[in-house]
Amino acid sequence: MDLVLAILLLLVFLSFFFVLVWLGLYVLEPDLFSPSRRRSEDLPSVSIIVPAYNEADGIVKCLESLARLEYPKYEVIVVDDGSKDGTSEVVRSFIQREDLKNFRLIRHEQNRGKAAAVNTGIRNARYDLVAVLDADSHISSDALLWIVPHFEDPRVGAVSSAIHVRNPVNLLSRLQWWEYLTTNFYRALMAVIDVLYVTPGVLSVYRKSVLEEVGLFDEKEISEDLEIALRIKAHHYKILFEPNSVTFTEVPTRFKDYWRQRIRWSRGFIRNFVKYWRTFGLSREYDLFGMVFFPFLLIYVAVWVIYLLVSLLTGWQDWYWSLQQLRYEGILWDGFNLRDFLLSQNYVILYITAIWLVTGLFIAKESLKLRADGQDGLFLKEFLVFITLYPLLAGIIWLASVVYELAGVRRSW
């Protein structure tokens, strides 16, 4: 246990160093989240691809948001990936009812996976910029007006939108509400120093010529948005983040669905980390991303797993001793001693937790500046769970994902 604890301390020290880097970067970029929409004189046309599988119940909300876009010229391509719930009929009815000439429907007769559906959309896209939007999401009317001007830089290969939770209806979804909000904060900082390495499927816009150059989406991947982003970076293109472009997504409200989603994400991360290690790992060719940030991703996973193990093992011992004291001595009799109780705790774990709590509070406070207009509530009770117990849940998911990968369990959606 002493060796494990020593390893944890080393990893945590490195993690705190990176937290300080992020905070320092935020101080140096005080206007990072200040609205300053940049308009091009001649905005290029955009093809928006909506891959859909069994989305009949929710896709209309997505299409309605696309019909309201404030953008001069765009097309929408819905690719029904072999749905069995009438998704195509719902989409076709919406297009006809609203008389939307710039909307098209393409259908796969069999389910081939999200990446295949996106690739079908790309091959049928008319325009040089291609956006990918999840069917269970909807976007703000000015989302593209914020994103597209970034493509004036020819080295930009992709730009992603800020993601917000649209269904914070219970504890699990409200924890994700905080998670997505703080993730937006980190992604904005990562883009500043060109270490952003993911283009979420909720809404990301790509240069079509770049996608064709790198070979389109990998249809065998379960985390195709991460893999395509790493491939874009491997070709030396920039990936940016636009915090003022707002997209709302539906998150899991049942633990079963949440677990399946996070295991898929984590296993996809592990697979792609191994796949791209030879490309990026400690590579001077990729500057800060190759020499520092990509190797740090391994530390990131290790911290969650080892922190979970140490917390459970040492925490169990500490609390077991304390409960025994309560049992044999009592609280009001022979005076259960608060001093003895405090001295029995693992101060390394308490110290680490305290630092995480302080930095977490600051980051959460600053992340609230990115909250989308019209969102009600702060979910402060859920925030306490988010910064105390949610990290342990993340550790469990990472540990399970590592075990699944080592055991060769089949990857699936």
Secondary structure as GFF3:
##gff-version 3
##sequence-region A 1 413
A	DSSP	alpha_helix	2	28	.	.	.	ID=ss1
A	DSSP	beta_strand	46	52	.	.	.	ID=ss2
A	DSSP	alpha_helix	59	67	.	.	.	ID=ss3
A	DSSP	beta_strand	74	81	.	.	.	ID=ss4
A	DSSP	alpha_helix	87	98	.	.	.	ID=ss5
A	DSSP	beta_strand	103	108	.	.	.	ID=ss6
A	DSSP	alpha_helix	114	123	.	.	.	ID=ss7
A	DSSP	beta_strand	129	133	.	.	.	ID=ss8
A	DSSP	beta_strand	137	139	.	.	.	ID=ss9
A	DSSP	alpha_helix	143	147	.	.	.	ID=ss10
A	DSSP	three_ten_helix	148	152	.	.	.	ID=ss11
A	DSSP	beta_strand	156	165	.	.	.	ID=ss12
A	DSSP	alpha_helix	171	192	.	.	.	ID=ss13
A	DSSP	beta_strand	203	207	.	.	.	ID=ss14
A	DSSP	alpha_helix	208	214	.	.	.	ID=ss15
A	DSSP	alpha_helix	224	234	.	.	.	ID=ss16
A	DSSP	beta_strand	238	249	.	.	.	ID=ss17
A	DSSP	alpha_helix	255	280	.	.	.	ID=ss18
A	DSSP	three_ten_helix	284	286	.	.	.	ID=ss19
A	DSSP	alpha_helix	287	288	.	.	.	ID=ss20
A	DSSP	pi_helix	289	293	.	.	.	ID=ss21
A	DSSP	alpha_helix	294	329	.	.	.	ID=ss22
A	DSSP	alpha_helix	338	343	.	.	.	ID=ss23
A	DSSP	alpha_helix	347	367	.	.	.	ID=ss24
A	DSSP	three_ten_helix	368	370	.	.	.	ID=ss25
A	DSSP	alpha_helix	380	388	.	.	.	ID=ss26
A	DSSP	alpha_helix	390	407	.	.	.	ID=ss27
###
